[in-house]
């Protein structure tokens, strides 16, 4: 998710960025801007989910920037942040979701995020991304295989699909990916590298909401993709679709494979 903070005071920009980031996940992006021209350009480029605007800006104030944003990106939520309470009435004449007084605290930002009027970006259609678990595990986007830069990136994602959206720690992933090797700090770091590879690969395809990492855990949003395993378990596929093989290239998948064979 994209967020934008606009303020002509750079120290305030950095303070607000730190506060906002403490409330967001690793997949979220925060852009900073200290002038209205760059702000408009960023909005045109990224269509942010939320724009935090300083009302008292030179040349074009926050109220005017808000009107331009509404024209360019009508789904962007607006939150005004200002040191002058007198602007409050004018700000509420706009489509703003919230109004914060400087210095805004973490709780102020948390409250503002809970008051947003416009929903999060629509999730991709289920038929755009498909996870094939029967036989070898494969990922398809619009019918074409998805290729990652690192081999184990796909295995990491496969394990999260196998876990049906449950949160998985870095330590658990290290055990899965290197079950026969001793643990180390380098492996802990490499899991983060694999996570970064997954994010970058999916982002290039315009996919942002499938793979999630926050607060030291990783998981997939199972509502954002189509999966033969999930459809099979929910009775949406014929029994004959499963031929006894499940994520065949991964040894750890034998547990789920055995469960499928015994249940179905």
C-alpha positions as CSV (number, residue, x, y, z in Angstrom):
1,X,0.0,0.0,0.0
2,X,1.3,3.5,-0.9
3,X,1.2,6.4,1.5
4,X,2.2,10.0,1.0
5,X,3.2,12.7,3.5
6,X,3.4,16.4,2.3
7,X,4.9,19.1,4.5
8,X,7.3,21.9,3.7
9,X,9.2,21.4,7.0
10,X,11.7,18.5,6.5
11,X,12.2,17.7,10.1
12,X,8.4,17.3,10.6
13,X,8.3,15.1,7.4
14,X,10.9,12.7,8.9
15,X,9.1,12.6,12.3
16,X,5.8,11.9,10.7
17,X,7.3,9.2,8.5
18,X,8.8,7.4,11.6
19,X,5.4,7.6,13.4
20,X,3.4,6.3,10.4
21,X,5.9,3.5,9.6
22,X,5.5,2.2,13.1
23,X,1.9,1.5,12.3
24,X,2.4,-0.1,8.8
25,X,3.6,-3.4,7.5
26,X,6.8,-4.2,5.6
27,X,4.9,-4.2,2.3
28,X,3.7,-0.6,2.7
29,X,5.5,2.3,1.1
30,X,5.8,5.8,2.4
31,X,6.7,8.7,0.1
32,X,7.8,12.1,1.4
33,X,7.3,15.5,-0.4
34,X,8.0,19.1,0.6
35,X,6.3,20.9,-2.2
36,X,3.0,20.8,-4.1
37,X,4.5,20.2,-7.6
38,X,6.2,17.0,-6.5
39,X,3.2,16.0,-4.5
40,X,0.9,16.1,-7.5
41,X,3.5,14.2,-9.6
42,X,3.7,11.4,-6.9
43,X,-0.1,11.2,-6.8
44,X,-0.3,10.8,-10.5
45,X,2.4,8.1,-10.4
46,X,1.4,6.0,-7.4
47,X,-2.3,6.8,-6.6
48,X,-1.6,6.5,-2.9
49,X,-4.1,4.9,-0.4
50,X,-3.6,7.8,2.0
51,X,-2.2,11.3,1.6
52,X,-1.2,13.3,4.8
53,X,-1.3,17.0,3.9
54,X,0.1,20.0,5.7
55,X,-2.6,22.7,5.3
56,X,-0.3,25.7,5.6
57,X,1.9,25.1,2.5
58,X,3.5,27.9,0.4
59,X,2.3,28.6,-3.1
60,X,-0.5,26.0,-3.0
61,X,-1.9,25.1,0.5
62,X,-3.1,21.7,1.6
63,X,-6.8,22.5,0.8
64,X,-5.9,23.3,-2.8
65,X,-3.7,20.2,-3.1
66,X,-6.6,18.2,-1.7
67,X,-8.8,19.3,-4.6
68,X,-6.2,18.4,-7.1
69,X,-5.7,15.0,-5.6
70,X,-9.5,14.4,-5.7
71,X,-9.4,15.1,-9.4
72,X,-6.3,12.9,-10.1
73,X,-6.9,10.0,-7.7
74,X,-10.5,10.0,-6.3
75,X,-9.8,6.8,-4.3
76,X,-7.0,8.4,-2.2
77,X,-7.9,9.2,1.4
78,X,-7.0,12.6,2.7
79,X,-5.8,13.4,6.2
80,X,-4.9,17.0,7.1
81,X,-2.0,17.7,9.5
82,X,-1.5,21.3,10.7
83,X,-0.3,23.4,13.5
84,X,-3.2,25.8,13.2
85,X,-6.6,24.8,14.5
86,X,-8.3,27.6,12.6
87,X,-8.0,25.5,9.4
88,X,-10.2,22.8,10.8
89,X,-13.6,24.1,9.5
90,X,-12.3,24.7,6.0
91,X,-10.7,21.2,6.0
92,X,-13.9,19.5,6.9
93,X,-15.5,21.1,3.9
94,X,-13.4,18.7,1.8
95,X,-13.6,14.9,1.5
96,X,-10.9,14.6,4.2
97,X,-11.1,11.5,6.4
98,X,-9.4,13.1,9.4
99,X,-7.8,16.2,10.8
100,X,-4.7,16.1,13.0
101,X,-3.0,18.9,15.0
102,X,0.8,19.0,15.2
103,X,2.7,17.5,16.8
104,X,0.7,14.4,15.9
105,X,1.3,11.4,18.1
106,X,1.3,7.7,17.2
107,X,-2.2,7.4,18.6
108,X,-3.3,10.4,16.5
109,X,-2.1,8.6,13.4
110,X,-3.7,5.3,14.5
111,X,-7.0,7.0,15.0
112,X,-6.8,8.8,11.6
113,X,-6.1,5.4,9.9
114,X,-9.2,4.0,11.6
115,X,-11.3,6.8,10.2
116,X,-10.5,6.5,6.5
117,X,-13.6,6.9,4.3
118,X,-12.4,5.0,1.2
119,X,-11.7,1.3,1.1
120,X,-8.3,-0.2,0.4
121,X,-7.4,-0.9,-3.2
122,X,-9.3,-3.7,-4.8
123,X,-7.7,-7.1,-4.7
124,X,-6.7,-8.7,-7.9
125,X,-9.2,-11.0,-9.5
126,X,-8.8,-14.6,-8.4
127,X,-8.3,-15.8,-12.0
128,X,-5.2,-13.6,-12.5
129,X,-2.9,-15.5,-10.1
130,X,-3.1,-19.3,-9.6
131,X,-1.2,-21.6,-7.3
132,X,-0.9,-25.1,-8.6
133,X,-0.2,-27.5,-5.7
134,X,-1.0,-30.9,-7.3
135,X,2.0,-32.5,-8.9
136,X,4.9,-29.9,-8.7
137,X,4.1,-26.6,-7.1
138,X,3.9,-23.8,-9.7
139,X,2.7,-20.2,-9.7
140,X,0.9,-18.7,-12.8
141,X,0.0,-15.1,-13.5
142,X,-2.4,-14.7,-16.4
143,X,-1.6,-18.2,-17.5
144,X,2.2,-17.7,-17.5
145,X,4.7,-19.2,-15.0
146,X,6.1,-16.7,-12.5
147,X,9.9,-16.8,-12.2
148,X,11.7,-15.6,-9.1
149,X,15.4,-14.5,-9.0
150,X,16.2,-17.1,-6.2
151,X,15.2,-20.7,-6.3
152,X,14.1,-20.9,-2.7
153,X,11.8,-18.0,-3.0
154,X,9.2,-20.2,-4.7
155,X,9.6,-22.8,-2.0
156,X,9.1,-20.2,0.7
157,X,5.9,-19.1,-1.0
158,X,4.8,-22.7,-1.4
159,X,5.1,-23.4,2.3
160,X,3.0,-20.3,3.1
161,X,0.3,-21.6,0.7
162,X,0.5,-25.0,2.3
163,X,-0.1,-23.2,5.7
164,X,-3.4,-21.8,4.4
165,X,-2.6,-18.2,5.4
166,X,-1.3,-18.9,8.9
167,X,1.5,-16.7,10.1
168,X,5.0,-18.3,10.0
169,X,8.1,-17.1,11.7
170,X,11.5,-16.7,10.3
171,X,12.7,-19.5,12.5
172,X,10.1,-21.9,11.2
173,X,11.0,-21.0,7.6
174,X,14.7,-21.7,8.3
175,X,13.7,-25.2,9.7
176,X,11.7,-25.9,6.5
177,X,14.2,-24.6,4.0
178,X,17.4,-26.0,5.7
179,X,16.1,-29.0,7.7
180,X,19.3,-30.9,7.5
181,X,21.7,-28.0,8.2
182,X,22.7,-26.1,11.3
183,X,21.0,-22.8,11.9
184,X,22.9,-19.5,11.5
185,X,22.5,-15.7,11.4
186,X,23.2,-15.8,7.7
187,X,20.2,-18.1,7.1
188,X,18.0,-15.7,9.1
189,X,19.2,-12.9,6.9
190,X,18.7,-15.0,3.7
191,X,15.0,-15.6,4.6
192,X,14.6,-11.8,4.5
193,X,16.4,-11.8,1.2
194,X,13.9,-14.4,-0.2
195,X,11.0,-12.4,1.1
196,X,12.3,-9.3,-0.6
197,X,12.7,-11.3,-3.9
198,X,9.0,-12.4,-3.6
199,X,7.8,-8.9,-3.0
200,X,9.8,-7.4,-5.9
201,X,8.8,-10.2,-8.3
202,X,5.1,-9.8,-7.5
203,X,5.3,-6.0,-7.5
204,X,6.6,-6.1,-11.1
205,X,3.5,-8.0,-12.0
206,X,1.3,-5.3,-10.3
207,X,0.5,-7.7,-7.4
208,X,0.9,-6.2,-3.9
209,X,-1.5,-8.0,-1.6
210,X,-0.8,-11.7,-1.8
211,X,2.5,-12.0,0.2
212,X,2.6,-10.2,3.6
213,X,5.4,-9.8,6.0
214,X,5.1,-7.8,9.2
215,X,6.2,-7.9,12.8
216,X,8.7,-10.7,12.0
217,X,6.1,-13.2,10.5
218,X,5.2,-14.1,7.0
219,X,1.9,-15.2,5.5
220,X,-0.3,-15.1,2.3
221,X,-3.7,-13.6,1.9
222,X,-5.6,-16.7,0.7
223,X,-8.5,-14.5,-0.6
224,X,-6.3,-13.0,-3.3
225,X,-5.5,-16.0,-5.5
226,X,-6.9,-19.2,-6.9
227,X,-5.5,-22.4,-5.6
228,X,-6.3,-26.0,-6.7
229,X,-5.7,-27.3,-3.2
230,X,-8.2,-24.9,-1.6
231,X,-10.8,-25.5,-4.3
232,X,-10.3,-29.3,-3.9
233,X,-10.7,-29.1,-0.1
234,X,-13.9,-27.0,-0.5
235,X,-15.4,-29.5,-2.9
236,X,-15.1,-27.3,-6.0
237,X,-13.0,-29.8,-7.9
238,X,-13.7,-33.4,-8.8
239,X,-11.9,-36.0,-6.7
240,X,-10.2,-37.3,-9.8
241,X,-8.2,-34.1,-10.1
242,X,-5.8,-35.2,-7.3
243,X,-3.6,-38.1,-8.4
244,X,-1.8,-38.6,-5.1
245,X,1.0,-36.1,-5.7
246,X,1.3,-32.8,-3.9
247,X,4.1,-30.2,-4.2
248,X,6.3,-33.1,-5.3
249,X,9.6,-31.2,-5.3
250,X,9.5,-30.4,-1.6
251,X,10.1,-33.1,1.1
252,X,8.2,-31.3,3.8
253,X,5.0,-31.4,1.7
254,X,4.7,-35.2,2.3
255,X,2.8,-34.5,5.5
256,X,0.0,-32.7,3.6
257,X,0.2,-35.2,0.8
258,X,-0.5,-38.1,3.3
259,X,-3.4,-36.2,4.8
260,X,-4.9,-35.6,1.4
261,X,-4.6,-39.3,0.5
262,X,-6.2,-40.4,3.7
263,X,-9.0,-37.9,3.7
264,X,-10.0,-38.0,0.0
